[in-house]
Amino acid sequence: MTSVVIAAHNEAAVIGRCLDALLRQDTGDALDITVAANGCTDATVNLARQRGVRVVEVDEANKAMALNRGDLAADGYPRIYLDADIEVPPGAIATFSVVLVTAGSAVAAAPRRRVDVRGRPLIVKAYFAINSRLPAFQQGLFGRGMIALSERARGRFERFPIMVADDLFLDSLFSPTEKISIDSVEVVVAAPWRTSDLIRRLVRVRRGNAAMRRAGREGTVSARVRDADRLAWLRTVVLPRPYLAPAGLVYVLITGLAAVLARRKPRLGNDWARDETTRLARGPVGE
């Protein structure tokens, strides 16, 4: 039996579509779904309960705490950690289950990612023209909103560290041969609708990744966190594709600004800081 754990904080705008897509999956077996609602003040809990899935509640808005509570409630393997704004395509759960049984040394899997940039500003489109081609987002587990672990893989750690970069943490637990990207499964990730929202998202990610890397160096997390490759955009994306040079310039400017802002002291109580515009109803995802 496959288990899906969804950490959800005020996800009323998207949780229904996420759960409906899961409930339509033809898995050939029971699908165990847990929504770990944390710090919710909207209809997230009611919408999840209306669909008959397990709901656990955490008072504090903290994704890592929610993942840990959801893990305690979940029963089966593979164990899939899913973001509440991701609509899993038909057949994906069964595919993940089969791959993790038959893929040899692979014990952790993620889908292919497509970033939806329709209607976004040119700066946002230029940024993702580079970002979507980076090797880290093709080979790593992060940035997809969906990560699947076999039972053996889940045994690598006891609990999620109470930090922001949960996907980077999972990615760092496994060697390249233990991770697999399932290209036959594609998830759609919504790009921010405004440049300012993109920058805020990048600042949050940079802070979380920096804290995770620091914890790895200090030995406070049981993982060797991968170092950032700051020149991958040039070496592996722009140089082989000179026509992307203007987008590369935008990418450097945006990431440089985010790096400067990330050094500032963050506001307290901002663990779930995110781009809320991607939660707005602007038409079906993937059209």
Contacts in CASP RR format, 6 or more apart in sequence:
PFRMAT RR
TARGET T0000
AUTHOR 0000-0000-0000
METHOD contacts of the structure
MODEL  1
MTSVVIAAHNEAAVIGRCLDALLRQDTGDALDITVAANGCTDATVNLARQ
RGVRVVEVDEANKAMALNRGDLAADGYPRIYLDADIEVPPGAIATFSVVL
VTAGSAVAAAPRRRVDVRGRPLIVKAYFAINSRLPAFQQGLFGRGMIALS
ERARGRFERFPIMVADDLFLDSLFSPTEKISIDSVEVVVAAPWRTSDLIR
RLVRVRRGNAAMRRAGREGTVSARVRDADRLAWLRTVVLPRPYLAPAGLV
YVLITGLAAVLARRKPRLGNDWARDETTRLARGPVGE
1 29 0 8 1.000
1 30 0 8 1.000
1 31 0 8 1.000
1 32 0 8 1.000
1 75 0 8 1.000
1 76 0 8 1.000
1 77 0 8 1.000
2 27 0 8 1.000
2 29 0 8 1.000
2 31 0 8 1.000
2 32 0 8 1.000
2 76 0 8 1.000
2 77 0 8 1.000
2 78 0 8 1.000
2 79 0 8 1.000
2 80 0 8 1.000
2 93 0 8 1.000
2 96 0 8 1.000
2 97 0 8 1.000
3 32 0 8 1.000
3 33 0 8 1.000
3 34 0 8 1.000
3 74 0 8 1.000
3 75 0 8 1.000
3 76 0 8 1.000
3 77 0 8 1.000
3 78 0 8 1.000
3 79 0 8 1.000
3 80 0 8 1.000
4 22 0 8 1.000
4 31 0 8 1.000
4 32 0 8 1.000
4 33 0 8 1.000
4 34 0 8 1.000
4 74 0 8 1.000
4 80 0 8 1.000
4 82 0 8 1.000
4 93 0 8 1.000
5 34 0 8 1.000
5 36 0 8 1.000
5 67 0 8 1.000
5 70 0 8 1.000
5 71 0 8 1.000
5 74 0 8 1.000
5 79 0 8 1.000
5 80 0 8 1.000
5 81 0 8 1.000
5 82 0 8 1.000
6 15 0 8 1.000
6 18 0 8 1.000
6 19 0 8 1.000
6 33 0 8 1.000
6 34 0 8 1.000
6 35 0 8 1.000
6 36 0 8 1.000
6 82 0 8 1.000
6 83 0 8 1.000
6 84 0 8 1.000
7 36 0 8 1.000
7 38 0 8 1.000
7 63 0 8 1.000
7 66 0 8 1.000
7 67 0 8 1.000
7 70 0 8 1.000
7 81 0 8 1.000
7 83 0 8 1.000
7 84 0 8 1.000
8 15 0 8 1.000
8 35 0 8 1.000
8 36 0 8 1.000
8 37 0 8 1.000
8 38 0 8 1.000
8 40 0 8 1.000
8 44 0 8 1.000
8 48 0 8 1.000
8 66 0 8 1.000
8 84 0 8 1.000
9 37 0 8 1.000
9 38 0 8 1.000
9 39 0 8 1.000
9 40 0 8 1.000
9 44 0 8 1.000
9 61 0 8 1.000
9 63 0 8 1.000
9 66 0 8 1.000
9 272 0 8 1.000
10 39 0 8 1.000
10 40 0 8 1.000
10 41 0 8 1.000
10 42 0 8 1.000
10 44 0 8 1.000
10 61 0 8 1.000
10 272 0 8 1.000
11 18 0 8 1.000
11 40 0 8 1.000
11 42 0 8 1.000
11 44 0 8 1.000
11 84 0 8 1.000
11 85 0 8 1.000
11 279 0 8 1.000
12 42 0 8 1.000
12 43 0 8 1.000
12 44 0 8 1.000
12 47 0 8 1.000
13 279 0 8 1.000
13 280 0 8 1.000
13 281 0 8 1.000
14 84 0 8 1.000
14 85 0 8 1.000
14 279 0 8 1.000
15 35 0 8 1.000
15 44 0 8 1.000
15 47 0 8 1.000
15 48 0 8 1.000
15 84 0 8 1.000
16 47 0 8 1.000
16 48 0 8 1.000
16 51 0 8 1.000
17 87 0 8 1.000
17 285 0 8 1.000
18 82 0 8 1.000
18 84 0 8 1.000
18 85 0 8 1.000
18 86 0 8 1.000
18 87 0 8 1.000
18 88 0 8 1.000
19 33 0 8 1.000
19 35 0 8 1.000
19 47 0 8 1.000
19 48 0 8 1.000
19 51 0 8 1.000
19 53 0 8 1.000
20 51 0 8 1.000
21 87 0 8 1.000
21 88 0 8 1.000
21 89 0 8 1.000
22 31 0 8 1.000
22 33 0 8 1.000
22 82 0 8 1.000
22 88 0 8 1.000
22 93 0 8 1.000
23 31 0 8 1.000
23 33 0 8 1.000
23 51 0 8 1.000
23 53 0 8 1.000
24 90 0 8 1.000
25 31 0 8 1.000
25 88 0 8 1.000
25 90 0 8 1.000
25 91 0 8 1.000
25 92 0 8 1.000
25 93 0 8 1.000
25 94 0 8 1.000
26 90 0 8 1.000
26 91 0 8 1.000
26 94 0 8 1.000
27 91 0 8 1.000
27 93 0 8 1.000
27 94 0 8 1.000
27 97 0 8 1.000
28 94 0 8 1.000
31 93 0 8 1.000
32 54 0 8 1.000
32 74 0 8 1.000
32 75 0 8 1.000
32 76 0 8 1.000
33 53 0 8 1.000
33 54 0 8 1.000
34 53 0 8 1.000
34 54 0 8 1.000
34 55 0 8 1.000
34 56 0 8 1.000
34 70 0 8 1.000
34 73 0 8 1.000
34 74 0 8 1.000
35 44 0 8 1.000
35 45 0 8 1.000
35 48 0 8 1.000
35 53 0 8 1.000
35 54 0 8 1.000
35 55 0 8 1.000
35 56 0 8 1.000
35 84 0 8 1.000
36 56 0 8 1.000
36 57 0 8 1.000
36 58 0 8 1.000
36 66 0 8 1.000
36 67 0 8 1.000
36 69 0 8 1.000
36 70 0 8 1.000
36 73 0 8 1.000
37 44 0 8 1.000
37 45 0 8 1.000
37 48 0 8 1.000
37 55 0 8 1.000
37 56 0 8 1.000
37 57 0 8 1.000
37 58 0 8 1.000
37 66 0 8 1.000
38 57 0 8 1.000
38 58 0 8 1.000
38 59 0 8 1.000
38 60 0 8 1.000
38 61 0 8 1.000
38 62 0 8 1.000
38 63 0 8 1.000
38 65 0 8 1.000
38 66 0 8 1.000
38 69 0 8 1.000
38 272 0 8 1.000
39 57 0 8 1.000
39 58 0 8 1.000
39 59 0 8 1.000
39 60 0 8 1.000
39 61 0 8 1.000
40 57 0 8 1.000
44 84 0 8 1.000
45 55 0 8 1.000
45 57 0 8 1.000
48 55 0 8 1.000
49 55 0 8 1.000
54 73 0 8 1.000
56 69 0 8 1.000
56 70 0 8 1.000
56 72 0 8 1.000
56 73 0 8 1.000
58 65 0 8 1.000
58 66 0 8 1.000
58 69 0 8 1.000
61 269 0 8 1.000
61 271 0 8 1.000
61 272 0 8 1.000
62 162 0 8 1.000
62 271 0 8 1.000
62 272 0 8 1.000
63 164 0 8 1.000
63 166 0 8 1.000
63 271 0 8 1.000
63 272 0 8 1.000
64 160 0 8 1.000
64 161 0 8 1.000
64 162 0 8 1.000
64 163 0 8 1.000
64 164 0 8 1.000
64 166 0 8 1.000
65 162 0 8 1.000
67 81 0 8 1.000
67 160 0 8 1.000
67 166 0 8 1.000
68 159 0 8 1.000
68 160 0 8 1.000
71 79 0 8 1.000
71 159 0 8 1.000
71 160 0 8 1.000
76 151 0 8 1.000
77 149 0 8 1.000
77 150 0 8 1.000
77 151 0 8 1.000
77 154 0 8 1.000
78 96 0 8 1.000
78 97 0 8 1.000
78 100 0 8 1.000
78 109 0 8 1.000
78 148 0 8 1.000
78 149 0 8 1.000
78 150 0 8 1.000
78 151 0 8 1.000
79 148 0 8 1.000
79 149 0 8 1.000
79 151 0 8 1.000
79 154 0 8 1.000
80 93 0 8 1.000
80 96 0 8 1.000
80 146 0 8 1.000
80 147 0 8 1.000
80 148 0 8 1.000
80 149 0 8 1.000
81 145 0 8 1.000
81 146 0 8 1.000
81 147 0 8 1.000
81 148 0 8 1.000
81 149 0 8 1.000
81 166 0 8 1.000
81 170 0 8 1.000
82 88 0 8 1.000
82 145 0 8 1.000
82 146 0 8 1.000
83 145 0 8 1.000
83 146 0 8 1.000
85 190 0 8 1.000
85 278 0 8 1.000
85 279 0 8 1.000
86 145 0 8 1.000
86 146 0 8 1.000
86 187 0 8 1.000
86 188 0 8 1.000
86 189 0 8 1.000
87 187 0 8 1.000
87 188 0 8 1.000
87 285 0 8 1.000
88 146 0 8 1.000
88 187 0 8 1.000
89 185 0 8 1.000
89 186 0 8 1.000
89 187 0 8 1.000
91 185 0 8 1.000
92 111 0 8 1.000
92 185 0 8 1.000
92 187 0 8 1.000
95 182 0 8 1.000
95 184 0 8 1.000
95 185 0 8 1.000
96 109 0 8 1.000
96 148 0 8 1.000
96 182 0 8 1.000
96 185 0 8 1.000
99 106 0 8 1.000
99 109 0 8 1.000
99 180 0 8 1.000
99 182 0 8 1.000
100 106 0 8 1.000
100 107 0 8 1.000
100 109 0 8 1.000
100 148 0 8 1.000
100 149 0 8 1.000
100 150 0 8 1.000
101 150 0 8 1.000
103 109 0 8 1.000
103 180 0 8 1.000
105 177 0 8 1.000
105 178 0 8 1.000
106 177 0 8 1.000
106 178 0 8 1.000
106 179 0 8 1.000
106 180 0 8 1.000
107 149 0 8 1.000
107 150 0 8 1.000
107 152 0 8 1.000
107 153 0 8 1.000
107 174 0 8 1.000
107 178 0 8 1.000
108 141 0 8 1.000
108 147 0 8 1.000
108 148 0 8 1.000
108 149 0 8 1.000
108 150 0 8 1.000
108 153 0 8 1.000
108 170 0 8 1.000
108 173 0 8 1.000
108 174 0 8 1.000
108 178 0 8 1.000
108 179 0 8 1.000
108 180 0 8 1.000
109 147 0 8 1.000
109 148 0 8 1.000
109 179 0 8 1.000
109 180 0 8 1.000
109 181 0 8 1.000
109 182 0 8 1.000
110 140 0 8 1.000
110 141 0 8 1.000
110 142 0 8 1.000
110 144 0 8 1.000
110 146 0 8 1.000
110 147 0 8 1.000
110 148 0 8 1.000
110 179 0 8 1.000
110 180 0 8 1.000
110 181 0 8 1.000
110 182 0 8 1.000
111 144 0 8 1.000
111 146 0 8 1.000
111 181 0 8 1.000
111 182 0 8 1.000
111 185 0 8 1.000
111 186 0 8 1.000
111 187 0 8 1.000
112 144 0 8 1.000
112 181 0 8 1.000
112 182 0 8 1.000
112 183 0 8 1.000
112 184 0 8 1.000
112 185 0 8 1.000
112 186 0 8 1.000
112 187 0 8 1.000
113 132 0 8 1.000
113 137 0 8 1.000
113 143 0 8 1.000
113 144 0 8 1.000
113 186 0 8 1.000
113 187 0 8 1.000
113 189 0 8 1.000
114 132 0 8 1.000
114 186 0 8 1.000
114 187 0 8 1.000
114 188 0 8 1.000
114 189 0 8 1.000
115 128 0 8 1.000
115 131 0 8 1.000
115 132 0 8 1.000
115 188 0 8 1.000
115 189 0 8 1.000
115 190 0 8 1.000
115 191 0 8 1.000
116 188 0 8 1.000
116 189 0 8 1.000
116 190 0 8 1.000
116 191 0 8 1.000
116 285 0 8 1.000
116 286 0 8 1.000
117 124 0 8 1.000
117 125 0 8 1.000
117 128 0 8 1.000
117 191 0 8 1.000
118 287 0 8 1.000
119 193 0 8 1.000
120 191 0 8 1.000
120 192 0 8 1.000
120 193 0 8 1.000
121 194 0 8 1.000
121 195 0 8 1.000
123 195 0 8 1.000
123 198 0 8 1.000
123 250 0 8 1.000
123 254 0 8 1.000
124 191 0 8 1.000
124 192 0 8 1.000
124 193 0 8 1.000
124 194 0 8 1.000
124 195 0 8 1.000
124 198 0 8 1.000
125 191 0 8 1.000
126 246 0 8 1.000
126 247 0 8 1.000
126 248 0 8 1.000
126 250 0 8 1.000
126 251 0 8 1.000
127 198 0 8 1.000
127 247 0 8 1.000
127 250 0 8 1.000
127 251 0 8 1.000
127 254 0 8 1.000
128 191 0 8 1.000
129 244 0 8 1.000
129 247 0 8 1.000
129 248 0 8 1.000
129 251 0 8 1.000
130 233 0 8 1.000
130 237 0 8 1.000
130 238 0 8 1.000
130 244 0 8 1.000
130 247 0 8 1.000
130 248 0 8 1.000
130 250 0 8 1.000
130 251 0 8 1.000
131 137 0 8 1.000
131 251 0 8 1.000
133 236 0 8 1.000
133 237 0 8 1.000
133 241 0 8 1.000
133 244 0 8 1.000
134 232 0 8 1.000
134 233 0 8 1.000
134 236 0 8 1.000
134 237 0 8 1.000
135 229 0 8 1.000
135 232 0 8 1.000
135 236 0 8 1.000
136 142 0 8 1.000
136 226 0 8 1.000
136 229 0 8 1.000
136 232 0 8 1.000
137 143 0 8 1.000
138 181 0 8 1.000
139 176 0 8 1.000
139 179 0 8 1.000
139 181 0 8 1.000
140 171 0 8 1.000
140 179 0 8 1.000
140 181 0 8 1.000
141 147 0 8 1.000
141 167 0 8 1.000
141 170 0 8 1.000
141 171 0 8 1.000
141 174 0 8 1.000
141 179 0 8 1.000
142 165 0 8 1.000
142 167 0 8 1.000
142 168 0 8 1.000
142 170 0 8 1.000
142 171 0 8 1.000
143 167 0 8 1.000
143 189 0 8 1.000
144 167 0 8 1.000
144 187 0 8 1.000
144 189 0 8 1.000
145 167 0 8 1.000
145 187 0 8 1.000
145 189 0 8 1.000
146 187 0 8 1.000
147 167 0 8 1.000
147 170 0 8 1.000
149 170 0 8 1.000
153 173 0 8 1.000
153 174 0 8 1.000
153 178 0 8 1.000
156 173 0 8 1.000
156 174 0 8 1.000
156 222 0 8 1.000
157 169 0 8 1.000
157 173 0 8 1.000
157 222 0 8 1.000
157 223 0 8 1.000
160 166 0 8 1.000
160 169 0 8 1.000
161 169 0 8 1.000
161 212 0 8 1.000
161 215 0 8 1.000
161 220 0 8 1.000
161 221 0 8 1.000
163 169 0 8 1.000
163 208 0 8 1.000
163 211 0 8 1.000
163 212 0 8 1.000
163 215 0 8 1.000
163 221 0 8 1.000
164 204 0 8 1.000
164 207 0 8 1.000
164 208 0 8 1.000
164 211 0 8 1.000
164 212 0 8 1.000
164 271 0 8 1.000
165 205 0 8 1.000
165 208 0 8 1.000
165 209 0 8 1.000
165 211 0 8 1.000
165 212 0 8 1.000
168 208 0 8 1.000
168 209 0 8 1.000
168 212 0 8 1.000
168 225 0 8 1.000
168 226 0 8 1.000
169 212 0 8 1.000
169 221 0 8 1.000
169 223 0 8 1.000
169 225 0 8 1.000
171 179 0 8 1.000
171 226 0 8 1.000
172 212 0 8 1.000
172 223 0 8 1.000
172 224 0 8 1.000
172 225 0 8 1.000
172 226 0 8 1.000
173 222 0 8 1.000
173 223 0 8 1.000
188 285 0 8 1.000
188 286 0 8 1.000
190 278 0 8 1.000
190 285 0 8 1.000
191 198 0 8 1.000
191 278 0 8 1.000
192 198 0 8 1.000
192 201 0 8 1.000
192 275 0 8 1.000
192 277 0 8 1.000
192 278 0 8 1.000
193 275 0 8 1.000
193 277 0 8 1.000
193 278 0 8 1.000
193 280 0 8 1.000
193 282 0 8 1.000
194 277 0 8 1.000
195 254 0 8 1.000
197 275 0 8 1.000
197 276 0 8 1.000
197 277 0 8 1.000
197 278 0 8 1.000
198 254 0 8 1.000
198 275 0 8 1.000
199 254 0 8 1.000
199 257 0 8 1.000
199 258 0 8 1.000
199 261 0 8 1.000
200 273 0 8 1.000
200 275 0 8 1.000
201 274 0 8 1.000
201 275 0 8 1.000
202 254 0 8 1.000
202 255 0 8 1.000
202 258 0 8 1.000
202 262 0 8 1.000
203 258 0 8 1.000
203 261 0 8 1.000
203 262 0 8 1.000
204 273 0 8 1.000
204 274 0 8 1.000
206 258 0 8 1.000
206 259 0 8 1.000
206 262 0 8 1.000
207 262 0 8 1.000
207 266 0 8 1.000
209 225 0 8 1.000
209 228 0 8 1.000
210 262 0 8 1.000
212 221 0 8 1.000
212 225 0 8 1.000
213 225 0 8 1.000
213 227 0 8 1.000
215 221 0 8 1.000
215 225 0 8 1.000
216 223 0 8 1.000
216 224 0 8 1.000
216 225 0 8 1.000
233 248 0 8 1.000
233 251 0 8 1.000
233 252 0 8 1.000
234 248 0 8 1.000
237 244 0 8 1.000
237 248 0 8 1.000
238 244 0 8 1.000
238 245 0 8 1.000
238 247 0 8 1.000
238 248 0 8 1.000
266 273 0 8 1.000
267 273 0 8 1.000
END
